């Protein structure tokens, strides 16, 4: 099992808003910022959200992140078919002295 | 343009060794911490190892500790992963990733390579 817990799947229809949760502990999300990565099949992951809620240039503002305590969330508003991908949360873990990832959430646009 | 290009993957027998390389370009390599992250077929991302910009600090995931060695050559703009005593469960695509950020606990992987596939099988 992954140190960070994400739902394995999420879905929505075009135009909807969907959220993906990421649950951790005091040694990772509780102490450090959370990053989100988007991955399409057969390609490398891409940074989507960093430092909890920051978007790299080029990432649409439909994507937003938040963090509270030992949990974080990724929200996608105005869902589009091209958002269908796998999404991973990640944070540094002070106890493990390493990066920890969520198991990933497969987003399906119905 | 930042580029990270991995190489060195392939088919290796259980117990064998392999050395992965990651060639960096488009940025001052010696200023950045680097990581290896892997992804087994059909599975999620798993962090493997971290090395600081000056090689002063190195971390490993428990799953590879004692078997894998991360290193870098800042003069050659290259990152390496020496993998020994390979097991079937090491089969994965291995990515190198640049780490950015300016405060402890606020780092992130801003660039990733395309990955190189390592298959451990007899």
Boltz contact constraints between the chains, C-beta under 6 A:
constraints:
  - contact:
      token1: [A, 32]
      token2: [B, 105]
      max_distance: 6.0
  - contact:
      token1: [A, 33]
      token2: [B, 106]
      max_distance: 6.0
  - contact:
      token1: [A, 35]
      token2: [B, 108]
      max_distance: 6.0
  - contact:
      token1: [A, 44]
      token2: [B, 95]
      max_distance: 6.0
  - contact:
      token1: [A, 44]
      token2: [B, 112]
      max_distance: 6.0
  - contact:
      token1: [A, 44]
      token2: [B, 114]
      max_distance: 6.0
  - contact:
      token1: [A, 44]
      token2: [B, 115]
      max_distance: 6.0
  - contact:
      token1: [A, 45]
      token2: [B, 112]
      max_distance: 6.0
  - contact:
      token1: [A, 47]
      token2: [B, 110]
      max_distance: 6.0
  - contact:
      token1: [A, 50]
      token2: [B, 108]
      max_distance: 6.0
  - contact:
      token1: [A, 51]
      token2: [B, 106]
      max_distance: 6.0
  - contact:
      token1: [A, 88]
      token2: [B, 45]
      max_distance: 6.0
  - contact:
      token1: [A, 92]
      token2: [B, 105]
      max_distance: 6.0
  - contact:
      token1: [A, 97]
      token2: [B, 59]
      max_distance: 6.0
  - contact:
      token1: [A, 98]
      token2: [B, 47]
      max_distance: 6.0
  - contact:
      token1: [A, 98]
      token2: [B, 59]
      max_distance: 6.0
  - contact:
      token1: [A, 98]
      token2: [B, 61]
      max_distance: 6.0
  - contact:
      token1: [A, 99]
      token2: [B, 47]
      max_distance: 6.0
  - contact:
      token1: [A, 101]
      token2: [B, 45]
      max_distance: 6.0
  - contact:
      token1: [A, 103]
      token2: [B, 44]
      max_distance: 6.0
  - contact:
      token1: [A, 104]
      token2: [B, 44]
      max_distance: 6.0
